[in-house]
């Protein structure tokens, strides 16, 4: 069974993404009666369970984002660029989107080109676990992602201070007018950042299927409820 085709993020309707990073979460994902808009398969974390991943993909009731994170941006198992490229190429035919970090765009350029050829959505991402950079720097990163052909720029930064939060919101408000952006905060004000950015129209909004691995995340249930309250037409029932 082939995975569902890509969901292109429509203007004004944020998408809910459930992160799958373990075999247990993968099994839960296949059993969900009310799936999210997208599943993100963390292939770096699932590196030792690839046959299970291959089998499960056909049972998922939503399109998938595939990613194999760089270790500097939260990746597991310290995979080399070659190993990450091989993982992404292996699962690309089943993907709706592929996510590559901006720092990895050069060494993983083959996957971006192949995704373009196959008309698979390209997410180019940036993660800063220590701070929120200046609005100007974030805007430059977004421009670089756009230049590389990103359909969506994903940005996740640490928001431990009000200034961090304000910078991330300001960046999204300005740059979100020019390209599709999925933005989220981590840390002390991470939950507040995620709620505000969802309401402002962040294209991608991530929640863990299992226990949270990132400080400041909202649960999948909370995300559904928030999106429902913002009147984006999503059901608030527990998955």
Backbone as CSV, one residue per row, in Angstrom:
resi,resn,N_x,N_y,N_z,CA_x,CA_y,CA_z,C_x,C_y,C_z
1,UNK,0.840,-1.197,0.000,0.000,0.000,0.000,0.871,1.240,0.000
2,UNK,0.595,2.180,-0.857,1.389,3.397,-0.951,0.875,4.426,0.033
3,UNK,1.800,5.199,0.642,1.393,6.237,1.586,0.566,7.288,0.874
4,UNK,-0.320,7.987,1.612,-1.111,9.043,0.995,-0.224,10.106,0.378
5,UNK,-0.736,10.788,-0.620,0.041,11.813,-1.302,0.239,13.022,-0.414
6,UNK,1.098,13.930,-0.873,1.472,15.093,-0.070,0.278,15.995,0.200
7,UNK,0.300,16.589,1.383,-0.650,17.639,1.719,0.090,18.959,1.602
8,UNK,-0.280,19.789,0.664,0.318,21.107,0.555,-0.362,22.029,1.552
9,UNK,0.420,22.653,2.394,-0.155,23.483,3.447,-0.916,24.650,2.852
10,UNK,-2.226,24.684,3.037,-3.004,25.773,2.466,-2.853,27.039,3.282
11,UNK,-2.958,28.184,2.643,-2.855,29.439,3.354,-3.938,29.544,4.406
12,UNK,-3.542,29.927,5.609,-4.503,30.159,6.663,-4.935,28.926,7.437
13,UNK,-4.483,27.736,7.046,-4.851,26.527,7.787,-3.602,25.820,8.287
14,UNK,-3.245,26.023,9.540,-2.089,25.319,10.094,-2.297,23.810,10.074
15,UNK,-1.209,23.092,9.903,-1.258,21.634,9.881,-0.678,21.077,11.172
16,UNK,-1.277,19.998,11.655,-0.823,19.324,12.863,0.074,18.155,12.469
17,UNK,1.283,18.132,13.030,2.278,17.105,12.715,2.580,16.298,13.975
18,UNK,2.403,14.988,13.915,2.749,14.107,15.029,4.122,13.498,14.764
19,UNK,5.020,13.643,15.727,6.400,13.179,15.574,6.518,11.730,16.035
20,UNK,7.074,10.892,15.171,7.251,9.462,15.452,8.746,9.185,15.552
21,UNK,9.204,8.818,16.767,10.643,8.676,16.980,11.017,7.375,17.689
22,UNK,10.094,6.415,17.753,10.395,5.130,18.384,9.467,4.066,17.807
23,UNK,9.845,2.794,17.927,8.964,1.728,17.441,7.586,1.756,18.107
24,UNK,7.540,2.057,19.401,6.250,2.121,20.097,5.368,3.223,19.515
25,UNK,5.967,4.379,19.247,5.206,5.479,18.657,4.758,5.136,17.243
26,UNK,5.598,4.412,16.530,5.241,3.993,15.176,4.014,3.082,15.207
27,UNK,3.985,2.153,16.149,2.830,1.261,16.275,1.575,2.060,16.628
28,UNK,1.721,3.006,17.546,0.565,3.826,17.909,0.062,4.610,16.697
29,UNK,0.987,5.123,15.904,0.602,5.915,14.730,-0.248,5.102,13.763
30,UNK,0.086,3.828,13.597,-0.675,2.988,12.658,-2.076,2.682,13.168
31,UNK,-2.303,2.862,14.468,-3.592,2.501,15.067,-4.497,3.701,15.320
32,UNK,-4.065,4.881,14.966,-4.846,6.078,15.266,-6.108,6.142,14.416
33,UNK,-7.223,6.313,15.076,-8.496,6.426,14.360,-8.691,7.833,13.799
34,UNK,-8.096,8.810,14.469,-8.160,10.183,13.985,-6.726,10.693,13.847
35,UNK,-6.115,10.484,12.697,-4.714,10.864,12.531,-4.545,12.374,12.427
36,UNK,-3.323,12.850,12.617,-3.024,14.258,12.382,-2.984,14.532,10.882
37,UNK,-2.645,15.740,10.509,-2.508,16.056,9.084,-1.295,15.359,8.478
38,UNK,-0.235,15.232,9.282,1.015,14.640,8.820,1.679,13.883,9.969
39,UNK,2.428,12.844,9.616,3.337,12.199,10.557,4.765,12.556,10.152
40,UNK,5.593,12.925,11.121,7.017,13.083,10.840,7.739,11.833,11.331
41,UNK,8.403,11.137,10.421,9.190,9.962,10.777,10.635,10.382,10.990
42,UNK,11.103,10.268,12.230,12.481,10.604,12.568,13.351,9.385,12.256
43,UNK,13.829,9.331,11.019,14.575,8.158,10.574,15.890,7.990,11.319
44,UNK,16.461,9.082,11.811,17.681,8.965,12.610,17.402,8.198,13.905
45,UNK,16.248,8.459,14.525,15.880,7.766,15.761,15.399,6.342,15.492
46,UNK,14.865,6.105,14.297,14.330,4.790,13.924,15.340,3.973,13.118
47,UNK,16.583,4.369,13.171,17.643,3.800,12.332,17.765,2.281,12.472
48,UNK,17.478,1.754,13.658,17.632,0.311,13.895,16.329,-0.463,13.683
49,UNK,15.308,0.219,13.201,13.993,-0.421,13.040,13.411,-0.145,11.653
50,UNK,14.264,-0.160,10.642,13.834,0.285,9.317,12.831,-0.649,8.660
51,UNK,12.923,-1.939,8.924,11.937,-2.854,8.342,10.561,-2.585,8.928
52,UNK,10.523,-2.296,10.216,9.248,-1.949,10.847,8.701,-0.652,10.257
53,UNK,9.587,0.300,9.991,9.165,1.560,9.367,8.558,1.283,7.999
54,UNK,9.251,0.461,7.213,8.789,0.152,5.857,7.397,-0.479,5.889
55,UNK,7.190,-1.392,6.822,5.892,-2.058,6.936,4.810,-1.093,7.403
56,UNK,5.160,-0.238,8.348,4.167,0.649,8.963,3.696,1.754,8.026
57,UNK,4.554,2.198,7.135,4.200,3.335,6.282,2.889,3.095,5.537
58,UNK,2.717,1.897,5.040,1.499,1.589,4.299,0.247,1.557,5.154
59,UNK,0.414,1.547,6.479,-0.733,1.512,7.387,-1.077,2.886,7.953
60,UNK,-0.239,3.868,7.707,-0.483,5.209,8.234,-1.583,5.894,7.437
61,UNK,-2.462,6.567,8.136,-3.616,7.196,7.490,-3.407,8.688,7.238
62,UNK,-2.161,9.096,7.107,-1.839,10.486,6.766,-0.497,10.495,6.054
63,UNK,-0.231,11.503,5.249,1.065,11.613,4.576,2.199,11.753,5.589
64,UNK,3.422,11.492,5.131,4.564,11.535,6.042,5.592,12.576,5.616
65,UNK,6.229,13.123,6.634,7.455,13.900,6.480,8.582,12.966,6.881
66,UNK,9.608,12.849,6.059,10.783,12.080,6.470,11.917,13.044,6.781
67,UNK,12.652,12.726,7.828,13.837,13.504,8.159,14.838,12.592,8.840
68,UNK,16.109,12.917,8.705,17.189,12.214,9.393,18.105,13.308,9.933
69,UNK,17.878,13.695,11.162,18.471,14.890,11.731,19.993,14.830,11.868
70,UNK,20.609,15.980,11.624,22.014,16.212,11.951,22.150,16.199,13.471
71,UNK,23.228,15.617,13.979,23.391,15.501,15.431,23.428,16.860,16.122
72,UNK,23.906,17.896,15.424,23.960,19.233,16.012,22.579,19.864,16.147
73,UNK,21.586,19.273,15.493,20.230,19.815,15.563,19.250,18.783,16.122
74,UNK,19.780,17.984,17.064,18.917,17.050,17.781,18.869,15.647,17.228
75,UNK,19.731,15.326,16.257,19.716,14.004,15.651,20.218,12.910,16.576
76,UNK,19.710,11.701,16.382,20.103,10.532,17.170,21.121,9.689,16.398
77,UNK,21.878,8.913,17.132,22.768,7.878,16.583,23.969,8.413,15.807
78,UNK,24.219,9.728,15.861,25.418,10.325,15.250,25.661,9.808,13.832
79,UNK,24.644,9.845,13.003,24.753,9.331,11.640,25.584,10.265,10.769
80,UNK,26.345,9.679,9.864,27.124,10.471,8.912,26.202,11.037,7.845
81,UNK,26.721,11.997,7.088,25.931,12.567,5.991,25.552,11.479,4.989
82,UNK,26.470,10.563,4.731,26.198,9.473,3.786,25.066,8.581,4.302
83,UNK,25.101,8.244,5.585,24.051,7.397,6.160,22.699,8.104,6.125
84,UNK,22.706,9.379,6.422,21.452,10.140,6.408,20.886,10.230,4.991
85,UNK,21.761,10.459,4.027,21.322,10.528,2.635,20.713,9.204,2.192
86,UNK,21.357,8.105,2.544,20.841,6.788,2.170,19.470,6.524,2.794
87,UNK,19.303,6.932,4.052,18.002,6.768,4.709,16.915,7.547,3.982
88,UNK,17.211,8.787,3.674,16.217,9.641,3.025,15.875,9.144,1.626
89,UNK,16.882,8.711,0.882,16.629,8.186,-0.461,15.794,6.906,-0.405
90,UNK,16.034,6.096,0.601,15.300,4.828,0.724,13.802,5.064,0.912
91,UNK,13.454,6.078,1.697,12.039,6.294,2.025,11.402,7.447,1.257
92,UNK,12.164,8.098,0.401,11.617,9.235,-0.339,10.383,8.882,-1.169
93,UNK,10.342,7.724,-1.846,9.163,7.428,-2.678,7.848,7.412,-1.905
94,UNK,7.895,7.148,-0.597,6.672,7.109,0.210,6.353,8.445,0.876
95,UNK,7.210,9.438,0.705,7.080,10.680,1.471,6.180,11.709,0.799
96,UNK,5.523,12.498,1.639,4.825,13.686,1.159,5.743,14.892,1.212
97,UNK,6.617,14.893,2.229,7.620,15.942,2.400,8.929,15.317,2.850
98,UNK,10.029,16.001,2.555,11.321,15.662,3.130,11.849,16.909,3.825
99,UNK,12.416,16.721,5.008,12.945,17.832,5.805,14.460,17.689,5.897
100,UNK,15.162,18.724,5.448,16.620,18.780,5.501,17.015,20.075,6.200
101,UNK,17.948,20.000,7.150,18.399,21.214,7.817,19.133,22.117,6.831
102,UNK,19.034,23.398,7.053,19.738,24.357,6.206,21.230,24.075,6.205
103,UNK,21.787,23.714,7.362,23.217,23.428,7.450,23.610,22.208,6.612
104,UNK,22.636,21.326,6.327,22.919,20.092,5.587,22.543,20.177,4.117
105,UNK,22.034,21.325,3.688,21.488,21.431,2.329,22.528,21.137,1.258
106,UNK,23.774,21.530,1.490,24.811,21.297,0.481,25.143,19.808,0.371
107,UNK,25.390,19.156,1.512,25.791,17.751,1.454,24.621,16.810,1.166
108,UNK,23.400,17.287,1.378,22.220,16.484,1.055,21.463,17.064,-0.133
109,UNK,22.185,17.780,-0.970,21.548,18.429,-2.117,20.876,17.429,-3.051
110,UNK,21.433,16.230,-3.134,20.854,15.201,-4.001,19.407,14.900,-3.606
111,UNK,19.138,14.835,-2.306,17.774,14.516,-1.871,16.824,15.660,-2.194
112,UNK,17.306,16.892,-2.104,16.460,18.038,-2.445,16.146,18.049,-3.938
113,UNK,17.141,17.734,-4.756,16.915,17.687,-6.204,15.953,16.558,-6.575
114,UNK,16.145,15.412,-5.935,15.284,14.262,-6.231,13.851,14.533,-5.768
115,UNK,13.710,15.196,-4.626,12.367,15.556,-4.151,11.692,16.501,-5.132
116,UNK,12.446,17.451,-5.656,11.877,18.372,-6.646,11.440,17.610,-7.891
117,UNK,12.275,16.676,-8.332,11.952,15.905,-9.533,10.674,15.092,-9.335
118,UNK,10.507,14.571,-8.128,9.334,13.742,-7.832,8.130,14.568,-7.353
119,UNK,8.314,15.874,-7.294,7.260,16.779,-6.803,6.858,16.457,-5.367
120,UNK,7.857,16.175,-4.559,7.680,15.950,-3.126,8.044,17.246,-2.409
121,UNK,7.226,17.640,-1.446,7.455,18.903,-0.749,8.797,18.934,-0.032
122,UNK,9.433,20.109,-0.053,10.744,20.275,0.583,10.629,21.243,1.760
123,UNK,10.954,20.742,2.938,11.037,21.559,4.139,12.517,21.766,4.435
124,UNK,12.928,23.000,4.561,14.298,23.291,4.982,14.209,23.910,6.371
125,UNK,14.984,23.359,7.299,14.770,23.676,8.707,16.009,24.246,9.386
126,UNK,15.735,24.914,10.506,16.791,25.487,11.347,16.365,25.329,12.798
127,UNK,17.265,24.781,13.621,16.986,24.586,15.043,18.106,25.231,15.861
128,UNK,17.747,26.055,16.826,18.720,26.661,17.740,18.258,26.346,19.157
129,UNK,18.990,25.462,19.832,18.585,25.004,21.157,19.087,25.903,22.278
130,UNK,19.795,26.980,21.942,20.353,27.846,22.978,19.705,29.220,23.055
131,UNK,19.141,29.713,21.954,18.612,31.075,21.940,17.705,31.270,20.727
132,UNK,17.131,32.464,20.633,16.449,32.900,19.420,17.312,33.973,18.774
133,UNK,17.863,33.724,17.594,18.692,34.736,16.921,17.899,36.003,16.618
134,UNK,18.603,37.012,16.144,17.955,38.274,15.796,16.958,38.070,14.662
135,UNK,16.011,38.989,14.571,15.023,38.939,13.490,15.727,38.983,12.140
136,UNK,16.764,39.814,12.045,17.510,39.923,10.795,18.170,38.621,10.398
137,UNK,18.787,37.928,11.373,19.438,36.656,11.056,18.412,35.610,10.640
138,UNK,17.300,35.546,11.354,16.263,34.582,10.991,15.722,34.856,9.596
139,UNK,15.573,36.137,9.265,15.090,36.499,7.925,16.084,36.050,6.859
140,UNK,17.387,36.180,7.143,18.407,35.731,6.192,18.353,34.213,6.012
141,UNK,18.137,33.496,7.109,18.027,32.037,7.021,16.809,31.634,6.193
142,UNK,15.705,32.329,6.407,14.494,32.039,5.630,14.727,32.312,4.151
143,UNK,15.432,33.405,3.855,15.730,33.735,2.454,16.622,32.661,1.836
144,UNK,17.614,32.191,2.608,18.496,31.135,2.104,17.702,29.865,1.812
145,UNK,16.772,29.527,2.693,15.934,28.345,2.467,15.086,28.511,1.215
146,UNK,14.536,29.699,1.037,13.720,29.971,-0.151,14.549,29.845,-1.418
147,UNK,15.770,30.351,-1.369,16.672,30.276,-2.523,16.973,28.826,-2.895
148,UNK,17.014,27.957,-1.884,17.284,26.536,-2.117,16.046,25.767,-2.582
149,UNK,14.922,26.462,-2.688,13.714,25.826,-3.200,12.767,25.302,-2.149
150,UNK,12.913,25.769,-0.905,12.040,25.277,0.164,10.584,25.623,-0.112
151,UNK,9.721,24.642,0.058,8.284,24.908,0.048,7.850,25.474,1.394
152,UNK,8.549,25.034,2.447,8.286,25.500,3.808,9.622,25.692,4.515
153,UNK,9.745,26.776,5.269,10.895,26.970,6.155,10.429,26.670,7.571
154,UNK,11.093,25.703,8.206,10.770,25.356,9.592,11.833,25.950,10.506
155,UNK,11.401,26.644,11.556,12.346,27.232,12.496,11.899,26.925,13.916
156,UNK,12.829,26.398,14.709,12.571,26.105,16.117,13.704,26.712,16.930
157,UNK,13.376,27.605,17.851,14.405,28.276,18.644,14.047,28.229,20.124
158,UNK,15.073,28.430,20.955,14.825,28.464,22.398,14.266,29.817,22.780
159,UNK,13.171,29.779,23.513,12.500,31.012,23.934,12.433,31.039,25.460
160,UNK,13.573,31.323,26.070,13.644,31.345,27.531,13.351,32.721,28.114
161,UNK,13.325,33.753,27.269,13.076,35.109,27.742,11.957,35.740,26.916
162,UNK,11.402,36.823,27.458,10.382,37.550,26.707,10.960,38.089,25.402
163,UNK,12.233,38.513,25.437,12.862,39.029,24.217,12.965,37.943,23.152
164,UNK,13.335,36.722,23.572,13.380,35.600,22.624,12.012,35.407,21.973
165,UNK,10.991,35.385,22.799,9.629,35.177,22.311,9.224,36.282,21.345
166,UNK,9.506,37.523,21.724,9.132,38.659,20.871,9.843,38.601,19.524
167,UNK,11.135,38.213,19.534,11.887,38.132,18.267,11.294,37.069,17.346
168,UNK,10.968,35.911,17.918,10.424,34.832,17.091,9.073,35.230,16.500
169,UNK,8.236,35.853,17.312,6.925,36.303,16.825,7.093,37.375,15.754
170,UNK,8.012,38.318,15.982,8.229,39.388,15.001,8.737,38.816,13.682
171,UNK,9.690,37.887,13.769,10.196,37.256,12.548,9.064,36.594,11.780
172,UNK,8.247,35.805,12.483,7.167,35.100,11.794,6.181,36.083,11.177
173,UNK,5.840,37.119,11.906,4.869,38.094,11.415,5.355,38.767,10.138
174,UNK,6.662,39.059,10.077,7.223,39.735,8.902,7.475,38.759,7.750
175,UNK,8.208,37.684,8.027,8.618,36.774,6.955,7.503,35.842,6.518
176,UNK,6.542,35.585,7.404,5.439,34.703,7.050,4.539,35.261,5.968
177,UNK,4.699,36.546,5.665,3.929,37.146,4.574,4.491,36.765,3.208
178,UNK,5.751,36.301,3.194,6.446,36.067,1.927,6.670,34.596,1.603
179,UNK,6.620,33.724,2.614,6.801,32.295,2.367,6.112,31.509,3.474
180,UNK,5.874,30.235,3.206,5.259,29.366,4.213,6.284,29.036,5.291
181,UNK,5.916,29.275,6.545,6.830,29.060,7.661,6.132,28.259,8.750
182,UNK,6.839,27.262,9.253,6.422,26.557,10.459,7.359,26.976,11.568
183,UNK,6.865,27.701,12.558,7.716,28.255,13.613,7.254,27.768,14.971
184,UNK,8.215,27.547,15.870,7.885,27.061,17.208,8.982,27.431,18.188
185,UNK,8.605,27.553,19.455,9.560,27.862,20.502,9.836,26.644,21.367
186,UNK,10.950,26.710,22.093,11.323,25.681,23.061,11.697,26.390,24.354
187,UNK,11.674,25.667,25.463,12.115,26.253,26.710,11.004,26.907,27.503
188,UNK,11.379,27.861,28.349,10.469,28.468,29.324,9.184,28.997,28.697
189,UNK,9.313,29.699,27.574,8.138,30.267,26.915,7.761,29.496,25.647
190,UNK,8.224,28.239,25.582,7.944,27.433,24.398,6.461,27.193,24.180
191,UNK,5.750,26.865,25.244,4.324,26.590,25.098,3.570,27.836,24.643
192,UNK,3.908,28.967,25.252,3.254,30.213,24.846,3.571,30.530,23.395
193,UNK,4.846,30.350,23.006,5.244,30.621,21.619,4.453,29.751,20.651
194,UNK,4.313,28.479,20.966,3.612,27.564,20.060,2.135,27.928,19.936
195,UNK,1.536,28.308,21.053,0.126,28.709,20.989,-0.052,29.960,20.133
196,UNK,0.803,30.958,20.362,0.682,32.205,19.613,0.965,31.998,18.135
197,UNK,1.984,31.208,17.833,2.353,30.995,16.434,1.292,30.183,15.693
198,UNK,0.675,29.219,16.372,-0.454,28.511,15.759,-1.563,29.484,15.399
199,UNK,-1.861,30.371,16.340,-2.947,31.316,16.111,-2.616,32.281,14.982
200,UNK,-1.332,32.610,14.838,-0.907,33.509,13.766,-0.855,32.811,12.408
201,UNK,-0.890,31.469,12.412,-0.918,30.740,11.147,0.326,29.958,10.810
202,UNK,1.122,29.584,11.823,2.285,28.730,11.560,1.835,27.506,10.766
203,UNK,2.486,27.244,9.653,2.041,26.207,8.719,2.149,24.806,9.316
204,UNK,3.242,24.539,10.027,3.467,23.231,10.629,3.534,23.377,12.142
205,UNK,2.811,22.519,12.852,2.754,22.582,14.309,2.948,21.176,14.855
206,UNK,4.051,20.967,15.567,4.511,19.634,15.925,4.127,19.252,17.349
207,UNK,3.784,17.980,17.515,3.492,17.419,18.832,4.040,15.999,18.881
208,UNK,4.540,15.570,20.037,5.063,14.206,20.147,3.937,13.188,20.247
209,UNK,4.176,11.993,19.726,3.218,10.905,19.923,3.431,10.244,21.277
210,UNK,4.673,10.261,21.747,4.980,9.718,23.061,5.253,10.842,24.040
211,UNK,6.137,10.577,25.003,6.499,11.615,25.964,7.314,12.689,25.264
212,UNK,7.174,13.924,25.728,7.849,15.047,25.100,9.358,14.931,25.253
213,UNK,10.072,15.155,24.169,11.531,15.157,24.187,12.092,16.570,24.205
214,UNK,11.221,17.557,24.063,11.648,18.953,23.971,10.868,19.774,24.987
215,UNK,11.585,20.528,25.808,10.947,21.394,26.794,10.108,22.456,26.091
216,UNK,8.851,22.574,26.508,8.001,23.605,25.922,7.030,23.098,24.879
217,UNK,7.022,21.788,24.621,6.078,21.244,23.644,4.676,21.143,24.227
218,UNK,3.693,21.209,23.355,2.314,20.904,23.704,2.029,19.463,23.302
219,UNK,1.139,18.803,24.019,0.762,17.443,23.648,-0.110,17.471,22.398
220,UNK,-0.269,16.310,21.784,-1.107,16.208,20.592,-2.547,16.614,20.915
221,UNK,-3.027,16.183,22.073,-4.392,16.546,22.469,-4.528,18.062,22.638
222,UNK,-3.550,18.682,23.302,-3.596,20.136,23.487,-3.573,20.865,22.152
223,UNK,-2.749,20.372,21.241,-2.647,21.012,19.926,-3.984,20.947,19.196
224,UNK,-4.631,19.792,19.236,-5.937,19.666,18.589,-6.934,20.660,19.184
225,UNK,-6.947,20.743,20.493,-7.892,21.634,21.164,-7.624,23.090,20.810
226,UNK,-6.347,23.471,20.784,-6.005,24.856,20.454,-6.403,25.185,19.019
227,UNK,-6.088,24.299,18.099,-6.440,24.545,16.704,-7.952,24.614,16.526
228,UNK,-8.664,23.780,17.261,-10.127,23.804,17.181,-10.668,25.145,17.687
229,UNK,-10.104,25.639,18.765,-10.548,26.920,19.319,-10.257,28.081,18.378
230,UNK,-9.178,27.937,17.612,-8.840,29.004,16.668,-9.707,28.937,15.416
231,UNK,-10.658,27.977,15.404,-11.639,27.867,14.320,-10.995,27.542,12.983
232,UNK,-10.040,26.595,13.010,-9.444,26.131,11.763,-10.111,24.851,11.278
233,UNK,-11.225,24.492,11.908,-12.014,23.366,11.413,-11.523,22.006,11.825
234,UNK,-10.663,21.926,12.864,-10.172,20.627,13.292,-10.989,20.117,14.467
235,UNK,-11.156,18.820,14.528,-11.877,18.174,15.613,-10.988,18.126,16.844
236,UNK,-11.529,18.417,18.001,-10.740,18.449,19.233,-10.750,17.125,19.981
237,UNK,-11.294,16.072,19.417,-11.350,14.796,20.119,-9.961,14.210,20.306
238,UNK,-9.818,13.461,21.362,-8.569,12.749,21.621,-8.330,11.724,20.517
239,UNK,-7.087,11.633,19.953,-6.812,10.644,18.907,-6.904,9.223,19.452
